[in-house]
C-alpha cells in the first residue's frame, strides 16, 4: 500500500498498515495524488508544491521527473 503525506513524503506500508518504509522524503514539497502500476511495479505522484509529476519503482529507486510546469 502506498500513500502520500505532506509531512513525511511518499510511503509504503504492508497490507496490515505496519512496516512503514519512507520512499521519498527529500526534494519533495507537497505530495498529493498517487498512482500505482502493479505490472511495471512503479509508483507515480504529483508534487503541488514543486509543480511536478514524478515516479519511481516500488523500492524507492530510479526516481525521475515525468513532467514539470
C-alpha positions in Angstrom: 0.0 0.0 0.0 1.4 3.4 -1.0 0.4 6.8 0.4 1.5 10.4 0.1 1.8 12.6 3.2 2.5 16.3 3.3 4.9 15.9 6.3 6.6 12.5 5.5 6.6 12.3 1.7 5.8 9.1 -0.2 5.5 6.0 2.0 4.9 2.3 1.5 3.2 0.1 4.1 2.3 -3.6 4.1 -1.3 -4.5 3.8 -1.8 -4.6 7.6 -0.7 -1.0 7.9 2.6 -1.9 9.5 6.2 -2.0 8.4 6.4 1.6 7.1 9.0 2.4 4.6 9.8 6.0 3.5 10.4 6.0 -0.2 10.8 9.8 -0.7 11.5 12.4 1.9 13.9 14.7 0.1 13.3 17.2 -2.7 9.5 16.9 -2.1 7.2 19.7 -1.0 3.5 18.9 -1.1 2.9 15.4 -2.4 -0.7 14.6 -3.3 -2.3 12.3 -5.9 -0.7 8.9 -6.2 -1.0 6.1 -8.8 0.4 2.6 -8.7 1.2 0.4 -11.7 1.4 -3.2 -10.4 2.6 -4.6 -13.8 5.7 -2.4 -14.0 6.0 -2.0 -10.2 6.1 1.8 -10.5 4.6 4.5 -8.3 3.7 7.9 -9.6 2.7 11.1 -7.7 2.2 14.8 -8.1 4.0 17.4 -6.0 1.8 20.5 -6.0 4.5 22.5 -4.2 7.0 22.0 -6.9 4.5 21.6 -9.8 6.0 18.3 -10.9 4.8 14.7 -11.6 7.4 12.1 -10.5 7.8 8.4 -10.5 9.9 5.7 -9.0 9.9 1.9 -8.6 8.3 0.1 -5.6 11.7 0.0 -3.8 12.4 3.7 -3.8 15.0 3.6 -6.6 15.0 5.1 -10.1 13.2 8.3 -9.2 12.6 10.7 -12.1 10.5 13.7 -13.0 8.0 12.9 -15.7 6.5 16.4 -16.3 7.2 19.8 -14.8 5.4 23.2 -15.2 
